[in-house]
Amino acid sequence: MSAIHGEPVIVSGGSRGLGLALVRAFLSSGRRVASFSRSPTAQVQTAAAEPAQHDRFYWEQVDGTDAAAIHDFVGAVGAKWGGIGALINNAGVGADGMLALMRQDDVERTISLNLGGTVLLTQACSKWMIRANRGAIVNISSVNAIRGHTGVAVYSATKAAVDGLTRSLARELGPRGIRVNSVAPGYFESDMVKELSDTARERIIRRTPLGRMAKISDIANVVQFLVSDQAAFVTGQVIVVDGGITC
């Protein structure tokens, strides 16, 4: 799968879960990767300290809602590697609960990171892409942006807003050679899903036409495709990766 001009990929929230899987996948494909998260994990610290990865992987501890820190991080990546080829807006939180009963700080944190952080990082990266007249942006959305579910109203609202951002930016940035898409995963093997009861897991699998949960690689493969030259004429789309559960 060919890469966009060999330029680096920024993956937000790359220390665990889907973000870490994306970091590993892009590194394995030969790309340079930069990532950040609020707190480090053993996996990302080990990767960042590996001498063989010195010129291929860059990580910082950054709060995705801190505009100044985001600006500095993106500037450091662009200066280090001469540009930014792709951005994966993956960082997010999934605080749930009935809206009337949610704590206000949980509401504000969800909106600030899921939507505000995506806007901040995209704004900073798109300036580099505009100068180069090329680039690709993938926003990690959710099937919750498409179908309503009890207890995730705020989370769903942020992901629906991200999909709106995707479509508008595809129009705005397309003339500069920059593509923007969303990937909306359904249930996939993650820390959150591991906490489900066996009964809940079985119910989800029964409702899924393909008869299983997604593997994390199922999501990562679609993201890699969207930033590759093979998706050169794909923009403004929300790609649902859910095994058919939203059919």
C-alpha positions as CSV (number, residue, x, y, z in Angstrom):
1,M,0.0,0.0,0.0
2,S,1.7,3.2,-1.1
3,A,2.1,6.1,1.2
4,I,1.4,9.8,0.6
5,H,4.8,11.1,-0.5
6,G,6.6,9.4,2.4
7,E,5.8,12.2,4.8
8,P,5.1,11.5,8.5
9,V,1.8,10.6,10.0
10,I,0.5,12.2,13.3
11,V,-1.7,9.9,15.4
12,S,-3.3,11.5,18.4
13,G,-3.9,9.4,21.5
14,G,-1.3,6.8,20.3
15,S,-0.4,5.3,23.7
16,R,-3.1,2.6,23.9
17,G,-5.9,0.9,22.1
18,L,-6.7,1.8,18.5
19,G,-4.2,4.7,18.6
20,L,-1.3,2.4,19.6
21,A,-2.4,-0.1,16.9
22,L,-2.3,2.6,14.3
23,V,1.2,3.8,15.4
24,R,2.4,0.2,15.1
25,A,0.7,-0.3,11.7
26,F,2.2,2.8,10.2
27,L,5.6,2.1,11.5
28,S,5.4,-1.4,10.1
29,S,4.5,0.0,6.7
30,G,7.7,2.2,6.7
31,R,6.1,5.5,7.7
32,R,7.5,8.0,10.2
33,V,5.0,8.5,13.0
34,A,4.5,11.1,15.6
35,S,2.1,10.8,18.5
36,F,1.0,12.2,21.8
37,S,-1.2,11.5,24.7
38,R,-2.0,12.8,28.1
39,S,-0.1,10.1,29.8
40,P,2.6,7.6,28.7
41,T,2.3,3.8,28.7
42,A,5.1,1.3,28.9
43,Q,4.6,0.4,25.2
44,V,5.0,3.9,23.9
45,Q,7.9,4.7,26.2
46,T,9.7,1.6,25.0
47,A,9.1,2.4,21.4
48,A,10.3,6.1,21.8
49,A,13.5,5.0,23.5
50,E,14.4,2.3,20.9
51,P,17.5,3.5,19.0
52,A,16.3,2.0,15.8
53,Q,13.2,4.2,15.9
54,H,15.0,7.4,16.7
55,D,14.3,8.9,13.2
56,R,11.0,7.1,12.7
57,F,9.0,7.6,15.9
58,Y,8.4,10.8,18.0
59,W,6.2,11.0,21.1
60,E,5.4,13.7,23.5
61,Q,3.2,14.0,26.6
62,V,0.5,16.5,25.5
63,D,-3.0,17.4,26.6
64,G,-5.1,17.3,23.4
65,T,-7.2,20.3,24.6
66,D,-4.2,22.6,25.2
67,A,-4.0,24.8,22.1
68,A,-0.5,26.1,22.8
69,A,0.9,22.6,23.4
70,I,-0.7,21.2,20.3
71,H,0.7,24.1,18.2
72,D,4.2,23.4,19.6
73,F,3.9,19.7,19.1
74,V,2.9,20.0,15.4
75,G,5.5,22.6,14.8
76,A,8.2,20.3,16.3
77,V,7.1,17.4,14.1
78,G,6.9,19.5,10.9
79,A,10.4,21.0,11.6
80,K,11.9,17.6,12.4
81,W,10.7,15.8,9.3
82,G,10.0,18.7,6.9
83,G,6.2,18.5,6.7
84,I,3.2,16.5,7.7
85,G,1.7,14.0,5.3
86,A,-1.3,12.7,7.2
87,L,-3.2,13.2,10.4
88,I,-5.3,10.6,12.3
89,N,-7.5,12.3,14.9
90,N,-7.9,9.4,17.2
91,A,-7.8,10.8,20.8
92,G,-11.1,10.9,22.6
93,V,-13.0,10.0,25.7
94,G,-16.2,8.1,26.0
95,A,-17.8,9.2,29.3
96,D,-21.3,7.7,29.4
97,G,-24.4,8.1,31.5
98,M,-27.8,9.6,31.3
99,L,-27.4,13.2,30.3
100,A,-29.5,14.6,33.2
101,L,-27.3,12.8,35.6
102,M,-23.8,13.4,34.1
103,R,-21.3,15.4,36.0
104,Q,-20.7,18.7,34.2
105,D,-16.9,18.2,34.1
106,D,-17.5,14.9,32.3
107,V,-19.7,16.7,29.8
108,E,-17.2,19.5,29.2
109,R,-14.2,17.1,29.0
110,T,-15.9,14.9,26.4
111,I,-16.8,17.9,24.2
112,S,-13.5,19.6,24.7
113,L,-11.4,16.6,23.7
114,N,-13.6,14.8,21.2
115,L,-14.6,17.9,19.2
116,G,-12.4,20.8,20.4
117,G,-9.2,18.7,20.4
118,T,-9.9,17.5,16.8
119,V,-10.4,21.0,15.6
120,L,-7.2,22.3,17.3
121,L,-5.0,19.5,15.9
122,T,-6.6,19.7,12.4
123,Q,-6.1,23.4,12.3
124,A,-2.4,23.1,13.2
125,C,-1.7,20.3,10.8
126,S,-3.7,21.6,7.9
127,K,-1.5,24.7,7.8
128,W,1.5,22.4,7.0
129,M,-0.5,20.5,4.4
130,I,-1.8,23.6,2.7
131,R,1.8,24.8,2.2
132,A,2.6,21.4,0.5
133,N,-0.7,21.3,-1.5
134,R,-1.2,17.7,-0.3
135,G,-2.2,15.6,2.7
136,A,-4.8,13.3,4.2
137,I,-6.8,13.6,7.4
138,V,-8.8,10.8,9.0
139,N,-11.1,11.5,11.9
140,I,-12.1,8.5,14.1
141,S,-15.8,8.8,14.6
142,S,-18.3,6.1,15.8
143,V,-21.5,4.3,14.8
144,N,-23.0,6.2,17.7
145,A,-22.9,9.3,15.4
146,I,-25.3,7.4,13.1
147,R,-27.6,5.6,15.5
148,G,-29.0,6.7,18.8
149,H,-28.1,4.8,22.0
150,T,-29.1,5.4,25.6
151,G,-26.4,6.8,27.8
152,V,-24.0,8.2,25.2
153,A,-25.8,11.4,24.1
154,V,-22.8,13.7,24.7
155,Y,-20.4,11.3,23.1
156,S,-22.7,10.7,20.1
157,A,-23.1,14.5,19.7
158,T,-19.3,15.0,19.5
159,K,-18.8,12.3,17.0
160,A,-21.7,13.5,14.8
161,A,-20.1,17.0,15.0
162,V,-16.7,15.4,13.9
163,D,-18.5,13.9,10.8
164,G,-19.8,17.4,10.0
165,L,-16.3,18.7,10.3
166,T,-15.1,16.0,8.0
167,R,-17.6,16.9,5.2
168,S,-17.0,20.6,5.4
169,L,-13.2,20.3,5.5
170,A,-13.3,18.0,2.5
171,R,-14.9,20.9,0.6
172,E,-12.6,23.5,2.1
173,L,-9.3,21.7,1.7
174,G,-10.0,19.6,-1.4
175,P,-8.8,22.4,-3.8
176,R,-5.4,22.2,-1.9
177,G,-5.0,18.5,-2.6
178,I,-6.0,17.5,1.0
179,R,-8.5,14.7,1.6
180,V,-10.6,14.4,4.7
181,N,-12.6,11.3,5.8
182,S,-14.1,9.8,8.9
183,V,-13.9,6.1,10.0
184,A,-16.9,5.1,12.2
185,P,-16.1,1.8,14.0
186,G,-18.7,-0.3,15.6
187,Y,-17.8,-2.6,18.5
188,F,-14.2,-3.9,18.3
189,E,-11.9,-5.6,20.7
190,S,-10.9,-2.9,23.1
191,D,-10.5,-2.3,26.8
192,M,-14.1,-1.0,26.9
193,V,-15.5,-4.1,25.2
194,K,-13.5,-6.4,27.4
195,E,-15.5,-5.0,30.3
196,L,-18.8,-6.2,28.8
197,S,-20.5,-9.3,30.2
198,D,-20.5,-12.5,28.2
199,T,-24.3,-11.9,27.6
200,A,-23.7,-8.4,26.2
201,R,-21.0,-9.6,23.9
202,E,-23.1,-12.5,22.6
203,R,-26.0,-10.1,22.0
204,I,-23.8,-7.8,19.9
205,I,-22.4,-10.7,17.9
206,R,-25.9,-12.0,17.2
207,R,-26.9,-8.6,15.8
208,T,-23.8,-8.3,13.6
209,P,-24.3,-9.9,10.1
210,L,-20.7,-10.9,9.9
211,G,-21.1,-12.8,13.1
212,R,-18.1,-11.5,15.2
213,M,-16.6,-8.4,16.8
214,A,-14.2,-6.4,14.8
215,K,-10.5,-6.9,15.4
216,I,-8.6,-3.8,16.0
217,S,-6.7,-4.5,12.8
218,D,-10.0,-4.3,10.9
219,I,-10.2,-0.6,11.8
220,A,-6.5,0.1,11.4
221,N,-6.5,-1.3,7.8
222,V,-9.3,1.0,6.7
223,V,-7.5,4.0,8.2
224,Q,-4.3,3.0,6.4
225,F,-6.1,2.7,3.1
226,L,-7.7,6.2,3.5
227,V,-4.3,7.9,3.9
228,S,-2.7,5.9,1.0
229,D,-2.6,6.8,-2.7
230,Q,-5.0,4.0,-3.4
231,A,-7.7,6.3,-1.8
232,A,-6.6,9.3,-3.9
233,F,-10.2,10.1,-5.0
234,V,-11.9,9.4,-1.7
235,T,-12.9,12.4,0.4
236,G,-15.7,13.8,2.5
237,Q,-16.9,10.2,3.4
238,V,-17.8,8.5,6.6
239,I,-16.6,4.9,6.3
240,V,-18.6,2.6,8.7
241,V,-16.6,-0.4,9.9
242,D,-19.1,-2.4,12.0
243,G,-19.7,-5.8,10.3
244,G,-23.1,-4.6,9.2
245,I,-24.6,-3.9,12.6
246,T,-26.1,-0.6,11.4
247,C,-27.6,-2.1,8.2
